Amino acid sequence: MKVFTVIGARPQFIKAAVLSRALQIVGKQKITEVIVHTGQHYDSNMSDVFFTELGIPKPNYNLGIGGGSHGQNTGRMLEKIEELLIIEQPDIVLVYGDTDSTLAGALAAAKLNIPVAHVEAGLRSFNMQMPEEVNRILTDQISQILFCPTDLAITNLEREGFNKKSVHMFQVGDVMQDSAVYYAPYAIKPKGFSLVDGFILATLHRAENTNNPERLAAIVTALNYLHHNVASVVLPLHPRTRKIIIEQGLTLDVHLIDPVGYLEMIWLLQHTGLVLTDSGGVQKEAFFFNKACVTMRDQTEWVELVEIGANTLVGAHTNKIIETVKLNLGRIVKDKDSLYGGGRAAEKMVQIILAYILGEL
């Protein structure tokens, strides 16, 4: 049995590490996995380091596609992935999340009538201006197996009529929690990092913020104020965001570090006093490590975290960012209800994939 896995961005490397391990352990060597790295994250700090640190099998193919527009990336990936699918003839294609790599892998498989399994299906931010929202909706529409991380994700799909389609929906929990549980003991302090516990861990990369000069300026102002008046702000800065900040003539006066590997990110999460982010995945990672999160977006696909008070949406409003951080800094968040499955999502997914390939679903 052959599973064809398509990955290309940091969160996908982390999820794939867990699922690849489960494919071998739960699959008991019955499954051959072919891994394709599209190259969407092409900086070595955003890509190579994850394969080394997390023990992900070396990709069978690296397409080296990245740096273009969404349309350019998706089109070029689609063409190359289709060629590989024709060569490899897999039983199923496995895609993760909501990136251009996700959609390209799913489209290539669908056009060749190869079943698609979508990890993190059913998530919705209800903001069609986000490329990620378009990618996840279209991927769900052409997938045969929908691995949902939450009950709300199932509800979203049912509202869209998926319960009347010939697809398989499963609430399996979140594979990111599997990863957090497994890798927590192996956390690594970033080289040269000297701050004491209680700093603010920030991330900033989402296009709705970085491509909007007003939003970006408001966020930079908030970060600078927090750093000098509340607590040190540590920001692992994506090269693209760094370039945009310079081009906009903004001065970001915080503790900047280069993008970190996953094990270093875990260490930062373990020692931070609060997470301030516009990322999707980091919102959950904060929760997995019992940290309050303040999210610089207008919507989130992880609505349940907002509902239980673990996460607060503040948009790009300077004063709201500052005041919300002050209120939540140092607050401990507990996962009282095993909200994301407690760390067994990958095992469940592999059992379902095996059953599907064998015709037992």
SULFENFEN-V970727 format. One record per residue. SS is DSSP state (h for helix, s for strand, l for the rest). Layout:
BEGIN
{{SS} {SS}}
END
This chain:
BEGIN
{{l} {s} {s} {s} {s} {s} {s} {l} {l} {h} {h} {h} {h} {h} {h} {h} {h} {h} {h} {h} {h} {h} {h} {h} {h} {l} {l} {l} {l} {l} {l} {s} {s} {s} {s} {s} {s} {l} {l} {l} {l} {l} {l} {l} {l} {l} {l} {h} {h} {h} {h} {h} {h} {h} {l} {l} {l} {l} {l} {l} {s} {s} {l} {l} {l} {l} {l} {l} {l} {h} {h} {h} {h} {h} {h} {h} {h} {h} {h} {h} {h} {h} {h} {h} {h} {h} {h} {h} {l} {l} {l} {s} {s} {s} {s} {s} {l} {l} {l} {h} {h} {h} {h} {h} {h} {h} {h} {h} {h} {h} {h} {l} {l} {l} {l} {s} {s} {s} {s} {s} {s} {l} {l} {l} {l} {l} {l} {l} {l} {l} {h} {h} {h} {h} {h} {h} {h} {h} {h} {h} {h} {l} {l} {l} {s} {s} {s} {s} {l} {l} {h} {h} {h} {h} {h} {h} {h} {h} {h} {l} {l} {h} {h} {h} {l} {l} {l} {s} {s} {s} {s} {l} {l} {l} {h} {h} {h} {h} {h} {h} {h} {h} {h} {h} {h} {h} {l} {l} {l} {l} {l} {l} {l} {l} {l} {l} {l} {l} {l} {s} {s} {s} {l} {l} {l} {l} {h} {h} {h} {h} {l} {l} {h} {h} {h} {h} {h} {h} {h} {h} {h} {h} {h} {h} {h} {h} {h} {h} {h} {l} {l} {l} {s} {s} {s} {s} {s} {l} {h} {h} {h} {h} {h} {h} {h} {h} {h} {l} {l} {l} {l} {l} {l} {l} {s} {s} {s} {s} {l} {l} {l} {h} {h} {h} {h} {h} {h} {h} {h} {h} {h} {l} {l} {s} {s} {s} {s} {l} {l} {l} {h} {h} {h} {h} {h} {h} {h} {h} {l} {l} {s} {l} {s} {s} {s} {l} {l} {l} {l} {l} {l} {l} {h} {h} {h} {h} {h} {l} {l} {l} {s} {s} {s} {l} {l} {l} {l} {h} {h} {h} {h} {h} {h} {h} {h} {h} {h} {h} {l} {l} {l} {s} {l} {l} {l} {l} {l} {l} {l} {l} {l} {l} {l} {l} {h} {h} {h} {h} {h} {h} {h} {h} {h} {h} {h} {h} {h} {l} {l} {l} {l}}
END
